[in-house]
């Protein structure tokens, strides 16, 4: 926005008596809700905003809401705020191990009165309130734990699950993703692969890609997003 700033006397005639240090600015950058910023960094540079928070960006020619973190730095990062919260967005490596790993008791249902030991050192349970989005690759950075909380044990990356429970396709580790209420969905290209011994991968996706539930494990094993594809999202 621009305006003409002049010093005038009460009569309206030009004057040179106005102190220079109190002269209002004649030009400033305007930030409209219609501005199409493509990243948090661009938003910071153009608008001069330095407050972390929810902003609307133009991502792949569509408007989407993201959380800009680190706006006081030269390289702010984009996150997706998980509206459905931590109860629907978690990763778990189950800690119980069967004494006889060649069984699958209780038809595979989880019960703590099993003939087990609760001693798997890699066990942990992590919840997520926001997840890191790489705008170039459109992938979720599953190992970014900036807005994660590990309830117990070791931190478990996003979209990851496993256990050391059984070698007979009896997985107990779980992960849940719920992007409902956000402007993003998990891409159809997303795939999970098994890692470790006797690993089983059971992943269920909603039709629109907003919800993913996985149950994975082995003796010992886990599932993770395919390394060459990554966990891609779309607007």
Secondary structure, DSSP 8 states (H G I E B T S, - for coil): -B-----B-TTS-B-S-S-GGG---SB-----TT----SHHHHHHHH-----EEEEEEETTEEEEEEEE-TTSSS-EEEEE-TT-GGGSEEEE--EEESSTT--GGGG---TTSSEEE--TT-EEEEESEEEEETTTTEEETT--TTEEEEEES---TT-EEESS-SSS---EEEEEE-TTSS-EE-TT--EEEEESS-EEEEEE-TTSSEEEEEEE-SSEEEEE-TTT-EEEE-
